[in-house]
Every structure is written in structure tokens, then in C-alpha cells.
């Protein structure tokens, strides 16, 4: 049974997360919400999909975030000729001994940067499915546990760009949050030129593996009232009945929504969740999982609008307190 969350642990967690945010924002100059969503994924033991046109600092952001975590990090550059064993690893014959030994792939790391993930075909992308969901990989019938913590930070280009493949729905559903990176404002772009003009700043290490696990434990013990579970379920069920939606949010999405709301509460320094926590993470957690009618296929804004519609139309009802 989990120990109750005390304010000392919560304050320590909030201070560490603020330091991480500060270090990353010194390298990535842009919308701070993007960093918050990555922190929420870390706390929730989830994965992140960052989407944007080339040159908006997707890879820079992921590398800075990885440096601050202080965990092992491996990068995989996805290309059309990449094979599944290039990610998970394979057995190779040792000439001296005549025995087969495992040559572990880059998936055996705390942080895996899957760069331009949608430039590889679905067969290669599927090599990540087992790892993302079960924190393990199977290589030629043998099962191997992945290190903890384990998080996939993937970047992708818009699917209408040349040489890209759409991610399978089953894989998209494994990403806790999907974040769109747009062009920076003029003010942010000038600040980027000022800070990166001579040399790219390097963030300082703030966390380590054990500290990351401690933060995840704090987020897992945030309190959630039953009425918020009902609210989260209602939001997801709204998408399943929407006229423009072919495939709505799955129960995995509902679970991710509640867990992400708990992590959002940690960022705000609260040991309990509120409806605002659910609403704050809703678009990033739910929108990318929707499969829309053919005429809206590929329209990211339409997906986000449906989630905002759900937040607007689905009422939060707190049960009446019985009088004693």
C-alpha cells in the first residue's frame, strides 16, 4: 500500500520540478506549456510526441530535457531503411567463443529520443509498442526488462511533408501527450538569437534515476475524488458518441487523463486534483487519439476543437454532501 503523501515530499518535488523547468527554458525559448507537458509525462511514466515543422527546436528541446534528468539517453534517427532490430537489438555470433550474445539496441536506456519517428514505416515503428506499454522487449523469444524510469520522447514532422508515414493508431494511443510546436513569437525568436548566437547553452543536471522515481511516486499518491473519475470518464465517452469521430478515446486514454491530472496537481503544489487539472491536460492527452471522419482526417485543429467542445459541454457535478 502506498504511503500517504505529505507536504514535505510535495514541496520538495515542486522545487525540483521548478529547477528542471528553469534549466530547460534556458535552452528552449518558447511556450512554457510544452515543458510542463513533458514534466507531466515524466511524473506519469508516460511518453511524449512532439510535432512541428523542421527547425522549431524539437530535438533541441528533447536533448535539453534529457540532460537535466541526468539519466541514460540514447537517440534513434528514424529513416525509411531502419529495421526493428536496430531499435531493440539482436543476438550476434561471437567468433571466438562460437556463442550468441545479445547486442542491446538503443531502447535499453532511461530516455529514448525517437527523432523524426514518422520517417520510418509502420513495421519499424511497431518495435516500440511493447517497450512503451509494458516496459520490456522480446528479442527472439527472450524477454528483457527495460530500465526504470523509461520514457520515449518522439519527434515527428507533419504528415503532409514528403517522406513521412502516419503513425498507426495503436502506437499513437501509447503516447500520453501530444504537443504541437509552432513557430516562436518574434520576441522569443529574438531571445533565441541572443542566447544561441555564440554557442548553444548547456543545461545543468538536476535529477538522477532515483530522484525521477521518487517524483513519480509522489505523483502516483496524489488524491483523486470519485467525482473526478466520473468527470474524466464522461469527457472520454463524449468523444465516442461525437458525430465527427470514427474512433473515440479508449479506456487507456481515460486512465492517462486521470494520471496526467494528478501530475498537473503536483506541478501546482497540491496533494489533490481538481477539475481544472483535468481540463488543463485534456487537449494534450486526448486530442491525438481521435480518429475523425475522412473529410477531417489529418486535421489536428479539428481534434483539439472536439476536446474543447467536450470540456465546454460536459458538466462537472460534485455530489451533494449529506447532512449529519
N, C-alpha and C positions, 0 to 999 in steps of 0.2 A: 504494500500500500504506500502511495506517495505521502511524503511528509507535507503538512500544511505549509503554504507559502508565507514567509514572514517579511515584514517591511525591510529588514536589513538586507536580505537577499535581493529584494526588488530594487532597492536603491542602488546597490552595487551593480546590478545588471543594467539599470538605466544609465549609470555613469559610464560603464564600459561601452555601451552602445552609442552614447553620445561621442565618445572618443573615436570610435570607428567611423561614425558619420563625418566627424571633423577631418579626419585624415583622408578619407576618400574624396570628400568635397574639395580638398586642396589640389587634387589631380583632375577629377571630373567636375567641370564647371557647367552646371545646368540645373534642371529641375531636381530639387532635393527629394521629391516624392519617389523618384527612381531608386535612390539609395535606401530609402525607408522600405520599399517593397523587397529589395534584396535582403535587408536585415530581417524582415518578416519571414522570408523563405528560409533563412538560416535558422531562426528560432523554431520554425515549424517543421524542420527537417524536410523541406520541400526543395523544388528545383525551379529555376528561373529561365524564361525565354525572353530575350531582348530582341526586338525587331526594329529595324531602321535602315535607311539607305546607306550605302558605303560612305564612310568619312564622318560619321556623327559620334565617334568615340565609343562604340560598343565594346570593342576589345580592350581599349584603354581602361574603361570603367571596370570590366571584369578582372583585369590584371591587378588594378589598384586594390580592388576589394579582396582579392586573394592574398595579396601581400600583407594587408592589415590583419587578416585572420591568422597568419602565422602557421598555416597548415601546409601539408604537401600539396602541390598543384602540378597537374600535367595538362598540356594543351594538345588538342587534336584538330588539325586543319582538315575539314571535310572537303573532299574533292570527288568528282564522278568515279574515279577508279579506286577509291578507298574500299577495303574489304572489311567484313565484320571482325575477322581475327586481328586486323590492325588495331582494333579498339580493345577487345577483350584479351587477346594473347593466344598463344598456341603452344603445343608441345614440339620441341625440336630435338633432333638426334645429336647427341654428343659423340663425336668420332672417337675420342679417347676411351670412353667407357662403354660405348655401344648402347647406352640407356637414353630414354627420352626424358627430358626435363622441361619444366614449364618456363616459357619466356612470357612473363606477365606483360599485359598491354597497359596503356595509359589509364585504363579505367580503375586501376588499383592506386588511387590517390584520394585524399580528402576532398579536394576541389578539382573537378574536371571541366576545363574550358572546351566546349564543343563549338569551335569557331566556324561560322557560316554553315550551320548544320544542314540547311536545306539545299546545299550544293552536292549532296550525295543522294543516291537513290534510296528507296524505302528499305531495301534489303539490308543496307549498311546502317541506316538509322535505327532499324529494329534491334540492332545489337545492344542498344542502350535500354530497351524496355525492361528486361529482368533486373538490371542494375538499378534503375530508377525506382522501381516499385518494391523490390524485395531486398535491396542492398546486397546482392550476391550475383555471381555469374556462373554459368555452367560451360565448361570447356571440355569437349569430347566426353561428356558424361560425368565429369567430376565437378563438384560444386565447391566454390570458393567464396568465403565471406569477404565483403569489402570493408575497408577501414571506416571507423566512426570518428568524427562526423563524415558524412558523404553528401556532397551537393553537386549537381550538374548546373553549370552556368552556360547556357547556349545562346549564341547569337545567330540571327538569320536576316537575310535580305528580303524585301518584299517579293512575294511570289510571282509578280509580273515581270521581274527582271530576268534577263537572259541567263540560262544555265542553272535555274533553280527548280527544285522539286517540292511540291506541297508535302508537309508532314502528315503521316497517317493520323486519323482521328484518335486511335488508341494511344499513340505517343503524345499527342498534344494534351490529352487528358492527364498524362503523368506530370505535366508541368504545373506546379502550384500557382504561379503567377506568370502573366504575360504582360510585358511592359513595352510600349512604343516609345522610341526615341526619335524626336523630331529635330529639325534644325534649331540651334540655340537662338535666343534673342540677340539683338545687336549688342546689348550691354554685356551679356555672357560671352559672346564671341570676342569682344574686345578684351575682356578679362582673361580669356583663354590665351589670346595672343601675348598678353603681358606676362603671364606666368609660364607659358611654354616657349617663349621666344628664344631663349638661350639654350635651355635644357629642360627635358620633361621632369617635373618634380617627382620625387620618390616618397611614397607614404611610409610612415613608421609602423612597425609591427605592434599591434595592441593586444591581440588574443593568442591563444595556442589551442591545441586539440582539447585539452581538459577544460579550459575555460569555455570553449564553444559548447561542450557537452553540458556544462553547468548552466549556461544560458538557456539551452534547450529544455533542461529540467525545470527551470523557473517558469518558462512559458507554458509547459505542459500542466503546471499546477495552478494556473490562473482559473478562478471560479467562473462558471457559466450557469446562469439560471435556466430552468427548463423552458421558460417562456421565450428565451433567446434561441433555444434549439428549435422551437416551433416556428419562430420567425425565419430562421435560416432555411428550414425545410420549405416553408411557404414561398420564399423567394425562388428557390430552385424549381419547385413544382410549377410556378408561374411560367417559367421558360418552356416547360414540356408541353404546355397547352397553348402556346402562342401561335398565331396563325402563320407567322413568317419563319417559324422554326421547324426544321425537319427532325433534328435530334437535339433535345434539351440537355440541361445539366444532369449529370449522373449522381448517384449517391456518393461517389468519390468526391465530386465537386462540393456536395453539401458538407462532407467531413472536412475538406480542405478549407471551406469558408469559415467554419467554426474555429478550427485550429489557427487560421490566419488572424481571426478576430482576437483570439487570446494573445497572440504575439503583438498585435497592434496595441492592445491594452498595456503590455509591458513597455513598449516604446513611450507610452503616455504616463507611465509610472503608477498604474493602477493594478491591484491584485484581482480585479473582477472585470468582466466585459460589459459593454453597453450596446444598445442598438446602433450607436454611432460607429462603434468599432466594426460591426458587420457591414454597415453601409460604406465605410471608408475603404475596405478591402474588396468589396463586392465586384466592381468592374474588372479589376486586375485578376481576380481569382476565377470569375465565371465567364466573362465575355468570350475568351478564346476557345472555350469548349463547345460553343454553339455551332451547329450545322444548319445553315439557313436554306431557304428555298432557292432554286437555281438562279433566279434573276438577281439575288443578293449575294451569291456565293463570292467569297473573297472580299466583301465589303466590311472592313474592320469597324468602321464607324457605326454601321447598322447593328452589329453585335453589341457594341457598347451602349447604343441607344436603347436596345431591348432590356439590358440590365438596369439602366437608369429608369426605364419605364416600370420595371418590377419594383425598384426601390420606391418610386413615387406612388404606385398603386397598391402595393401590399402593405397593409397597416400592421404596425406593431401593437399588440394588445397585451398589456400587463394584467395578469389575473388579479381580481379583486382580493384584498386582504380580509380574511374572515375576522369578525369582531369577537373578542374574548368576553 
